[in-house]
């Protein structure tokens, strides 16, 4: 758990392996950087679960009807940034839950030719944007989400990696 100004991030490792502190820090930093980039300063909470491939496959089947393993799932509590901003300010806003497959992230990092840290940072940014109402399922939603991902990644610790590789997203 990390508290950064008005941000609380709870990370639950549901795998059988210990996760190195630098990986946890990457996830925390990506959440904070995304919210800061969007100038969201109210008190907020985000939960992140790091799970085994079997668990994320089950969740993907149960909630999206896709019985396949995936890299990240997002379970938002608000439909949009506007809904978040209009929520009562007395208590922290619970943005929602992020579920990450560390194993899948590692496979994708190798596939895309960059580090696991960069892949986790990107997946976390992507998922936080989903928690804030961004989406890419409909054609008209893809461009705004893609542009925001590029903006956030271009000011991240991995900005130079993206320039070198020419890869801001999948």
Backbone as ProteinMPNN parsed JSONL, in Angstrom:
{"seq_chain_A": "XXXXXXXXXXXXXXXXXXXXXXXXXXXXXXXXXXXXXXXXXXXXXXXXXXXXXXXXXXXXXXXXXXXXXXXXXXXXXXXXXXXXXXXXXXXXXXXXXXXXXXXXXXXXXXXXXXXXXXXXXXXXXXXXXXXXXXXXXXXXXXXXXXXXXXXXXXXXXXXXXXXXXXXXXX", "coords_chain_A": {"N_chain_A": [[0.854, -1.18, 0.0], [0.539, 2.192, -0.819], [0.712, 5.592, 0.027], [0.262, 8.554, -1.527], [0.235, 11.787, -1.384], [-2.965, 12.45, -1.852], [-3.596, 9.885, -2.572], [-4.258, 6.48, -2.378], [-2.939, 3.335, -2.812], [-3.59, 0.025, -3.041], [-1.999, -3.017, -3.146], [-2.311, -6.35, -3.983], [-0.769, -9.328, -3.909], [-1.489, -12.157, -5.485], [-0.204, -14.347, -6.401], [2.02, -17.216, -6.51], [4.58, -16.478, -6.08], [7.129, -14.316, -4.768], [7.029, -10.837, -5.252], [9.23, -8.51, -6.541], [10.241, -5.465, -4.982], [10.749, -3.289, -6.716], [9.083, -3.766, -8.89], [6.541, -3.484, -7.768], [6.746, -0.785, -7.138], [6.88, 0.361, -9.701], [4.271, -0.089, -10.626], [2.805, 1.437, -8.764], [3.868, 3.981, -9.289], [3.02, 4.346, -11.933], [0.225, 4.477, -11.668], [-0.029, 6.818, -10.088], [1.246, 8.72, -11.773], [-0.432, 8.721, -14.028], [-2.858, 9.718, -12.965], [-1.947, 12.206, -12.06], [-1.159, 13.39, -14.479], [-3.614, 13.777, -15.629], [-4.536, 15.718, -14.018], [-5.955, 15.093, -11.685], [-6.722, 15.488, -8.481], [-8.112, 14.954, -6.173], [-8.886, 13.027, -3.176], [-8.241, 9.62, -3.535], [-8.644, 6.07, -4.1], [-7.142, 3.078, -5.23], [-7.238, -0.288, -6.147], [-5.027, -2.945, -6.748], [-4.56, -6.08, -8.075], [-2.365, -8.72, -8.393], [-2.197, -11.499, -10.297], [-2.392, -15.089, -10.929], [-2.092, -16.739, -14.154], [-4.297, -18.503, -14.6], [-6.308, -17.436, -12.937], [-6.794, -14.852, -14.018], [-7.706, -15.588, -16.493], [-10.108, -16.89, -15.829], [-11.529, -14.728, -14.679], [-11.678, -13.068, -16.932], [-13.289, -14.617, -18.576], [-15.618, -14.763, -17.002], [-16.429, -12.046, -16.686], [-16.139, -10.745, -19.145], [-16.855, -12.516, -21.03], [-14.955, -13.83, -22.502], [-13.12, -16.549, -22.836], [-10.241, -16.629, -22.368], [-6.784, -16.175, -21.52], [-5.603, -13.005, -20.403], [-3.869, -9.811, -20.307], [-4.414, -7.613, -18.571], [-7.11, -6.503, -16.537], [-9.812, -4.271, -15.916], [-11.868, -2.855, -13.46], [-14.013, -0.569, -13.137], [-15.348, 1.977, -10.925], [-16.578, 4.295, -11.572], [-18.181, 5.909, -14.33], [-16.964, 7.828, -15.851], [-14.516, 10.509, -16.008], [-15.814, 12.85, -15.347], [-17.966, 11.928, -13.784], [-16.525, 10.972, -11.599], [-15.391, 13.392, -10.67], [-17.704, 14.672, -9.861], [-18.535, 13.207, -7.72], [-19.227, 12.834, -4.173], [-17.073, 14.674, -2.017], [-16.265, 14.148, 0.559], [-15.18, 11.71, 1.333], [-12.502, 9.496, 0.284], [-12.477, 8.771, -3.206], [-13.243, 5.697, -4.564], [-11.648, 4.362, -7.126], [-11.626, 1.917, -8.466], [-10.816, -1.464, -9.445], [-7.821, -3.02, -10.487], [-6.595, -5.724, -12.293], [-3.835, -7.62, -12.791], [-1.797, -9.694, -14.859], [1.208, -10.841, -14.211], [2.794, -12.74, -15.404], [1.797, -12.832, -18.058], [2.351, -10.194, -18.784], [5.134, -10.314, -18.809], [5.563, -12.06, -20.975], [4.541, -10.489, -23.065], [6.263, -8.305, -22.936], [8.648, -9.443, -23.821], [7.792, -10.142, -26.398], [7.258, -7.602, -27.538], [9.719, -6.477, -27.339], [10.708, -4.934, -25.195], [11.353, -3.893, -21.753], [10.176, -5.69, -18.817], [9.392, -3.937, -16.834], [8.684, -1.614, -18.272], [6.527, -2.612, -19.731], [4.705, -3.294, -17.681], [4.284, -0.751, -16.63], [3.033, 0.545, -18.796], [0.716, -1.131, -19.073], [-0.519, -0.632, -16.642], [-1.035, 2.142, -16.809], [-2.827, 2.051, -18.98], [-4.905, 0.555, -17.819], [-5.705, 2.213, -15.663], [-6.718, 4.34, -17.119], [-8.974, 3.083, -18.186], [-10.368, 2.791, -15.776], [-11.128, 5.366, -15.471], [-13.006, 5.818, -17.362], [-12.202, 5.826, -20.024], [-12.076, 4.097, -23.168], [-11.698, 1.545, -25.711], [-13.158, -0.044, -27.329], [-15.189, 0.72, -29.111], [-14.922, 2.283, -32.293], [-14.852, 5.122, -32.332], [-13.921, 5.697, -29.815], [-11.343, 4.833, -29.618], [-9.213, 6.542, -30.555], [-9.116, 8.841, -28.71], [-8.357, 7.477, -26.329], [-5.949, 6.235, -27.066], [-4.397, 8.495, -27.699], [-4.24, 9.691, -25.164], [-2.853, 7.702, -23.746], [-0.392, 7.836, -25.109], [0.374, 10.459, -24.466], [0.719, 10.256, -21.676], [2.653, 8.203, -21.471], [4.728, 9.459, -22.803], [5.746, 11.211, -20.988], [6.674, 9.666, -19.018], [8.923, 7.566, -17.04], [9.765, 5.882, -19.024], [9.791, 7.096, -21.448], [11.96, 7.614, -23.199], [12.574, 5.022, -23.938], [10.37, 4.378, -25.48], [10.676, 6.208, -27.582], [13.065, 5.289, -28.707], [12.316, 2.72, -29.458], [10.027, 3.157, -30.856], [7.53, 2.499, -29.962], [4.696, 3.147, -28.413], [2.444, 1.99, -27.58], [0.511, -1.058, -27.708]], "CA_chain_A": [[0.0, 0.0, 0.0], [1.301, 3.427, -0.893], [-0.074, 6.809, 0.102], [0.956, 9.62, -2.215], [-0.679, 12.914, -1.22], [-4.339, 12.003, -1.64], [-3.765, 8.644, -3.32], [-3.948, 5.226, -1.704], [-2.87, 2.215, -3.751], [-3.478, -1.259, -2.358], [-1.561, -4.063, -4.066], [-2.494, -7.691, -3.447], [-0.08, -10.355, -4.69], [-2.195, -13.434, -5.386], [0.577, -15.372, -7.089], [2.8, -18.067, -5.615], [5.947, -15.98, -6.019], [7.335, -12.996, -4.195], [7.231, -9.821, -6.285], [10.278, -7.576, -6.138], [9.752, -4.135, -4.629], [10.8, -2.358, -7.859], [7.894, -4.023, -9.709], [5.437, -2.835, -7.057], [6.943, 0.662, -7.278], [6.514, 0.707, -11.082], [2.808, -0.051, -10.679], [2.38, 2.601, -7.985], [4.255, 5.191, -10.016], [2.18, 4.48, -13.131], [-1.089, 4.959, -11.225], [0.113, 8.215, -9.672], [1.579, 9.549, -12.935], [-1.632, 8.836, -14.856], [-3.792, 10.63, -12.303], [-1.339, 13.544, -12.068], [-1.218, 13.904, -15.847], [-4.997, 14.189, -15.857], [-4.808, 16.756, -13.002], [-6.941, 14.604, -10.714], [-6.038, 15.69, -7.211], [-8.948, 14.612, -5.02], [-8.512, 11.796, -2.494], [-8.658, 8.455, -4.319], [-8.101, 4.75, -3.789], [-7.095, 2.119, -6.335], [-6.784, -1.621, -5.754], [-4.353, -3.694, -7.804], [-4.309, -7.485, -7.756], [-1.469, -9.413, -9.313], [-2.782, -12.837, -10.233], [-1.91, -16.186, -11.768], [-2.78, -16.803, -15.443], [-5.594, -19.188, -14.487], [-7.294, -16.539, -12.322], [-7.197, -13.781, -14.938], [-8.507, -16.245, -17.54], [-11.446, -17.085, -15.257], [-12.165, -13.404, -14.582], [-11.96, -12.609, -18.295], [-14.456, -15.387, -19.038], [-16.796, -14.407, -16.204], [-16.856, -10.642, -16.813], [-16.126, -10.256, -20.522], [-17.306, -13.574, -21.913], [-13.832, -14.248, -23.338], [-12.444, -17.57, -22.029], [-8.818, -16.636, -22.7], [-5.91, -15.4, -20.652], [-5.36, -11.647, -20.856], [-2.806, -9.146, -19.56], [-4.923, -6.738, -17.521], [-8.546, -6.229, -16.51], [-10.165, -3.082, -15.133], [-13.222, -2.871, -12.925], [-14.209, 0.813, -12.678], [-16.481, 2.355, -10.08], [-17.175, 5.489, -12.178], [-18.319, 5.793, -15.783], [-16.176, 8.848, -16.532], [-13.827, 11.472, -15.147], [-16.832, 13.794, -14.868], [-18.679, 11.272, -12.683], [-15.586, 10.979, -10.479], [-15.28, 14.747, -10.147], [-18.983, 15.044, -9.258], [-18.796, 12.373, -6.547], [-19.011, 13.539, -2.904], [-15.656, 14.87, -1.711], [-15.996, 13.906, 1.976], [-14.37, 10.5, 1.469], [-11.762, 9.179, -0.94], [-13.203, 8.09, -4.275], [-12.677, 4.397, -4.919], [-11.67, 4.328, -8.595], [-11.934, 0.577, -8.923], [-9.828, -2.531, -9.295], [-6.978, -3.432, -11.609], [-6.106, -7.094, -12.144], [-2.691, -7.772, -13.706], [-1.081, -10.961, -14.974], [2.64, -10.577, -14.329], [3.325, -13.701, -16.373], [1.415, -12.362, -19.394], [3.114, -8.973, -19.029], [6.488, -10.733, -19.179], [5.509, -12.595, -22.34], [4.352, -9.359, -23.983], [7.495, -7.509, -22.941], [9.57, -10.127, -24.744], [7.219, -10.045, -27.747], [7.393, -6.232, -28.043], [11.119, -6.082, -27.292], [11.067, -3.972, -24.159], [11.491, -4.46, -20.413], [8.982, -6.005, -18.041], [9.0, -2.716, -16.13], [7.992, -0.742, -19.224], [5.241, -3.243, -20.054], [3.82, -3.122, -16.525], [3.93, 0.669, -16.544], [2.035, 0.78, -19.836], [-0.53, -1.833, -18.754], [-1.139, 0.067, -15.518], [-1.598, 3.378, -17.383], [-3.972, 1.623, -19.783], [-5.975, 0.134, -16.924], [-6.208, 3.39, -14.937], [-7.575, 5.074, -18.06], [-10.266, 2.378, -18.186], [-11.055, 3.134, -14.529], [-11.606, 6.746, -15.604], [-14.024, 5.897, -18.402], [-11.666, 5.684, -21.382], [-12.28, 2.767, -23.722], [-11.208, 1.388, -27.082], [-13.956, -1.054, -28.028], [-15.834, 1.374, -30.257], [-13.954, 2.986, -33.123], [-14.755, 6.543, -31.966], [-13.272, 5.811, -28.508], [-9.943, 4.388, -29.699], [-8.256, 7.635, -30.704], [-8.875, 9.575, -27.464], [-7.618, 6.656, -25.367], [-4.593, 6.071, -27.592], [-3.699, 9.774, -27.535], [-3.942, 9.892, -23.747], [-1.77, 6.772, -23.413], [0.85, 8.396, -25.656], [0.728, 11.63, -23.662], [1.212, 9.803, -20.369], [3.91, 7.466, -21.653], [5.785, 10.366, -23.271], [6.295, 11.908, -19.827], [6.967, 8.621, -18.032], [10.339, 7.168, -17.028], [10.034, 5.033, -20.186], [9.607, 7.907, -22.657], [13.086, 7.395, -24.119], [12.435, 3.655, -24.464], [9.366, 4.433, -26.541], [11.265, 6.909, -28.73], [14.054, 4.4, -29.302], [11.658, 1.55, -30.039], [8.878, 3.561, -31.664], [6.368, 1.764, -29.46], [4.031, 3.762, -27.276], [1.339, 1.121, -27.176], [0.451, -2.333, -28.451]], "C_chain_A": [[0.892, 1.232, 0.0], [0.347, 4.6, -0.779], [0.777, 7.923, -0.484], [0.013, 10.814, -2.254], [-2.063, 12.383, -0.899], [-4.62, 10.671, -2.319], [-3.364, 7.443, -2.469], [-4.019, 4.11, -2.736], [-2.652, 0.942, -2.946], [-3.114, -2.318, -3.384], [-1.62, -5.404, -3.352], [-1.813, -8.684, -4.387], [-0.779, -11.686, -4.463], [-1.497, -14.519, -6.201], [1.328, -16.197, -6.044], [4.225, -17.569, -5.428], [5.992, -14.591, -5.383], [7.625, -12.014, -5.328], [8.205, -8.782, -5.756], [9.705, -6.18, -5.939], [9.77, -3.173, -5.821], [9.609, -2.548, -8.797], [6.675, -3.347, -9.072], [5.528, -1.317, -7.201], [6.566, 1.145, -8.675], [4.995, 0.855, -11.193], [2.286, 1.184, -9.949], [2.681, 3.897, -8.73], [3.375, 5.423, -11.238], [0.785, 4.979, -12.764], [-1.0, 6.446, -10.906], [0.375, 9.135, -10.859], [0.36, 9.76, -13.837], [-2.598, 9.842, -14.249], [-3.25, 12.06, -12.276], [-1.403, 14.176, -13.45], [-2.607, 14.433, -16.171], [-5.459, 15.245, -14.847], [-5.916, 16.361, -12.038], [-6.277, 14.595, -9.342], [-6.864, 15.32, -5.988], [-8.442, 13.325, -4.37], [-9.093, 10.601, -3.25], [-7.992, 7.196, -3.801], [-8.179, 3.878, -5.039], [-6.605, 0.792, -5.757], [-6.174, -2.312, -6.969], [-4.121, -5.11, -7.297], [-3.42, -8.071, -8.832], [-1.8, -10.892, -9.174], [-2.08, -13.825, -11.162], [-2.66, -16.165, -13.101], [-4.168, -17.451, -15.375], [-6.667, -18.258, -13.924], [-7.73, -15.442, -13.287], [-8.005, -14.351, -16.101], [-9.946, -16.452, -17.059], [-12.197, -15.758, -15.163], [-12.556, -12.88, -15.959], [-13.191, -13.329, -18.857], [-15.727, -14.94, -18.31], [-17.319, -13.006, -16.512], [-16.89, -10.112, -18.239], [-16.614, -11.308, -21.515], [-16.231, -14.066, -22.858], [-13.003, -15.252, -22.532], [-10.973, -17.734, -22.401], [-8.053, -15.838, -21.662], [-5.723, -14.009, -21.253], [-4.295, -11.016, -19.973], [-3.315, -8.34, -18.371], [-6.434, -6.602, -17.667], [-8.784, -5.035, -15.595], [-11.625, -3.184, -14.715], [-13.512, -1.5, -12.317], [-15.435, 0.986, -11.79], [-17.213, 3.573, -10.651], [-17.19, 5.319, -13.691], [-17.413, 6.762, -16.534], [-15.442, 9.705, -15.515], [-14.844, 12.453, -14.553], [-17.608, 13.196, -13.694], [-17.805, 11.235, -11.43], [-15.528, 12.365, -9.837], [-16.561, 15.209, -9.459], [-19.342, 14.21, -8.028], [-18.535, 13.17, -5.274], [-17.531, 13.551, -2.515], [-15.281, 14.483, -0.278], [-15.089, 12.695, 2.218], [-13.588, 10.273, 0.186], [-12.654, 8.46, -1.952], [-12.49, 6.769, -4.57], [-12.794, 4.262, -6.429], [-12.056, 2.971, -9.134], [-10.757, -0.347, -8.735], [-9.115, -2.79, -10.617], [-6.5, -4.844, -11.303], [-5.05, -7.307, -13.228], [-2.16, -9.204, -13.691], [0.381, -10.643, -15.228], [3.27, -11.499, -15.373], [3.025, -13.252, -17.809], [2.171, -11.085, -19.762], [4.543, -9.303, -19.449], [6.556, -11.279, -20.599], [5.398, -11.464, -23.352], [5.589, -8.478, -24.049], [8.513, -8.13, -23.901], [9.09, -9.985, -26.192], [7.45, -8.659, -28.35], [8.816, -5.698, -27.947], [11.434, -4.977, -26.301], [11.04, -4.645, -22.788], [10.137, -4.79, -19.794], [8.476, -4.752, -17.337], [8.22, -1.782, -17.044], [6.62, -1.301, -19.559], [4.248, -3.07, -18.899], [3.377, -1.671, -16.374], [2.824, 0.976, -17.556], [0.692, 0.125, -19.494], [-1.268, -1.152, -17.604], [-1.757, 1.381, -15.985], [-2.882, 3.047, -18.136], [-5.168, 1.299, -18.882], [-6.55, 1.306, -16.134], [-7.097, 4.22, -15.859], [-8.945, 4.403, -18.181], [-11.058, 2.713, -16.92], [-11.671, 4.53, -14.592], [-12.576, 6.925, -16.768], [-13.514, 5.852, -19.827], [-11.896, 4.26, -21.85], [-11.77, 2.734, -25.154], [-12.005, 0.354, -27.86], [-14.658, -0.483, -29.254], [-14.795, 2.22, -30.994], [-13.763, 4.446, -32.683], [-14.082, 6.759, -30.606], [-11.775, 5.507, -28.567], [-8.96, 5.55, -29.717], [-8.052, 8.423, -29.413], [-8.072, 8.773, -26.438], [-6.168, 6.501, -25.8], [-3.782, 7.355, -27.416], [-3.329, 10.024, -26.08], [-2.838, 8.947, -23.291], [-0.433, 7.326, -23.892], [1.316, 9.599, -24.848], [1.347, 11.202, -22.334], [2.546, 9.088, -20.514], [5.057, 8.39, -22.085], [6.406, 11.169, -22.134], [6.616, 10.933, -18.695], [8.472, 8.347, -18.012], [10.742, 6.346, -18.255], [9.884, 5.787, -21.502], [10.723, 7.672, -23.656], [13.053, 6.003, -24.712], [11.474, 3.653, -25.639], [9.917, 5.122, -27.774], [12.226, 5.99, -29.474], [13.375, 3.26, -30.057], [10.524, 1.911, -30.97], [7.604, 2.881, -31.234], [5.799, 2.49, -28.253], [2.906, 2.895, -26.768], [1.4, -0.149, -28.013], [-0.328, -2.151, -29.712]], "O_chain_A": [[1.879, 1.299, 0.733], [-0.709, 4.61, -1.412], [1.874, 8.203, -0.001], [-0.909, 10.85, -3.069], [-2.306, 11.916, 0.214], [-5.775, 10.363, -2.612], [-2.267, 7.401, -1.912], [-5.017, 3.955, -3.439], [-1.645, 0.802, -2.252], [-3.823, -2.504, -4.373], [-1.061, -5.577, -2.269], [-2.238, -8.855, -5.529], [-0.679, -12.274, -3.387], [-2.123, -15.487, -6.634], [1.274, -15.907, -4.849], [4.999, -18.178, -4.691], [5.039, -13.815, -5.452], [8.377, -12.325, -6.251], [8.028, -8.244, -4.664], [8.789, -5.769, -6.651], [8.889, -2.321, -5.925], [9.17, -1.591, -9.434], [5.878, -2.715, -9.764], [4.512, -0.643, -7.366], [5.993, 2.225, -8.82], [4.499, 1.814, -11.786], [1.42, 1.893, -10.462], [1.844, 4.798, -8.79], [3.023, 6.562, -11.547], [0.221, 5.814, -13.471], [-1.801, 7.241, -11.398], [-0.211, 10.214, -10.944], [0.15, 10.859, -14.35], [-3.101, 10.722, -14.948], [-4.007, 13.015, -12.449], [-1.672, 15.371, -13.576], [-2.755, 15.415, -16.898], [-6.632, 15.62, -14.827], [-6.719, 17.197, -11.625], [-5.382, 13.793, -9.078], [-6.355, 15.369, -4.868], [-7.642, 12.608, -4.972], [-10.283, 10.572, -3.565], [-6.94, 7.235, -3.161], [-9.146, 3.933, -5.798], [-5.66, 0.764, -4.967], [-6.726, -2.271, -8.068], [-3.556, -5.312, -6.222], [-3.688, -7.936, -10.026], [-1.7, -11.468, -8.09], [-1.299, -13.455, -12.038], [-3.763, -15.622, -13.17], [-5.103, -16.987, -16.027], [-7.81, -18.284, -14.381], [-8.919, -15.131, -13.366], [-8.887, -13.678, -16.635], [-10.892, -16.212, -17.809], [-13.37, -15.679, -15.527], [-13.636, -12.314, -16.132], [-14.025, -12.721, -19.528], [-16.777, -14.763, -18.928], [-18.531, -12.804, -16.589], [-17.59, -9.139, -18.521], [-16.767, -11.022, -22.702], [-16.536, -14.651, -23.897], [-12.259, -14.852, -21.637], [-10.517, -18.836, -22.71], [-8.598, -14.945, -21.011], [-5.689, -13.856, -22.474], [-3.863, -11.624, -18.993], [-2.724, -8.376, -17.292], [-6.966, -6.587, -18.777], [-8.053, -4.818, -14.629], [-12.495, -3.549, -15.505], [-13.287, -1.287, -11.125], [-16.415, 0.248, -11.891], [-18.346, 3.852, -10.257], [-16.318, 4.664, -14.26], [-17.121, 6.556, -17.712], [-15.71, 9.637, -14.316], [-14.736, 12.836, -13.388], [-17.876, 13.89, -12.714], [-18.298, 11.445, -10.322], [-15.607, 12.497, -8.616], [-16.509, 16.052, -8.564], [-20.346, 14.48, -7.368], [-17.714, 14.086, -5.281], [-16.832, 12.551, -2.672], [-14.1, 14.489, 0.067], [-14.329, 12.661, 3.186], [-13.953, 10.786, -0.871], [-13.488, 7.635, -1.578], [-11.28, 6.742, -4.798], [-13.888, 4.072, -6.96], [-12.742, 2.879, -10.152], [-9.829, -0.063, -7.977], [-9.712, -2.781, -11.693], [-6.053, -5.129, -10.192], [-5.332, -7.19, -14.421], [-2.086, -9.84, -12.64], [0.753, -10.226, -16.325], [4.158, -11.096, -16.124], [3.904, -13.29, -18.671], [2.582, -10.91, -20.909], [5.101, -8.654, -20.334], [7.498, -10.992, -21.337], [6.079, -11.474, -24.377], [5.924, -7.96, -25.114], [9.151, -7.431, -24.688], [9.888, -9.738, -27.096], [7.794, -8.541, -29.526], [9.097, -4.595, -28.415], [12.331, -4.168, -26.538], [10.737, -5.833, -22.682], [9.103, -4.25, -20.187], [7.269, -4.529, -17.253], [7.205, -1.218, -16.635], [5.651, -0.548, -19.661], [3.085, -2.736, -19.122], [2.227, -1.399, -16.029], [1.811, 1.587, -17.217], [-0.355, 0.763, -19.615], [-2.498, -1.101, -17.594], [-2.881, 1.704, -15.602], [-3.907, 3.7, -17.941], [-6.295, 1.716, -19.151], [-7.765, 1.384, -15.952], [-8.12, 4.747, -15.422], [-9.964, 5.088, -18.269], [-12.274, 2.899, -16.977], [-12.614, 4.837, -13.862], [-12.928, 8.051, -17.12], [-14.316, 5.84, -20.761], [-11.912, 3.327, -21.048], [-11.45, 3.771, -25.735], [-11.58, -0.082, -28.93], [-14.715, -1.123, -30.304], [-13.901, 2.799, -30.377], [-12.638, 4.945, -32.664], [-13.711, 7.886, -30.278], [-11.027, 5.884, -27.664], [-7.978, 5.543, -28.974], [-6.904, 8.661, -29.039], [-7.207, 9.323, -25.757], [-5.258, 6.625, -24.98], [-2.614, 7.307, -27.029], [-2.237, 10.512, -25.789], [-1.966, 9.352, -22.522], [0.553, 7.287, -23.156], [2.507, 9.747, -24.575], [2.38, 11.731, -21.924], [3.474, 9.351, -19.748], [6.218, 8.13, -21.769], [7.481, 11.746, -22.3], [6.806, 11.341, -17.55], [9.208, 8.838, -18.867], [11.931, 6.137, -18.497], [9.854, 5.167, -22.566], [10.458, 7.542, -24.851], [13.455, 5.808, -25.859], [11.723, 3.013, -26.661], [9.663, 4.68, -28.895], [12.21, 5.916, -30.703], [13.799, 2.882, -31.149], [10.095, 1.091, -31.782], [6.691, 2.7, -32.039], [6.386, 2.441, -27.172], [2.462, 3.056, -25.632], [2.235, -0.287, -28.907], [-0.495, -3.1, -30.478]]}, "name": "protein", "num_of_chains": 1, "seq": "XXXXXXXXXXXXXXXXXXXXXXXXXXXXXXXXXXXXXXXXXXXXXXXXXXXXXXXXXXXXXXXXXXXXXXXXXXXXXXXXXXXXXXXXXXXXXXXXXXXXXXXXXXXXXXXXXXXXXXXXXXXXXXXXXXXXXXXXXXXXXXXXXXXXXXXXXXXXXXXXXXXXXXXXXX"}
